[in-house]
Amino acid sequence: MRYVIVICAIAAFLIWDFGYNEGRYVGSAVLEVKRLVSMATG
């Protein structure tokens, strides 16, 4: 049941982000992850 709540919370955040912020937070998070991966792999 915990996983269902977590998945619903993530889905609600994604819907909110794309609906009201045009994906600003998701896009910046993806860029940050890419930057960290490129730093880690060198």
Buried (B, 14 or more C-beta within 10 A) or exposed (E): EEEEEEEEEEEEEEEEBBEEEEBEBBEEEEEEEEEEEEEEEE
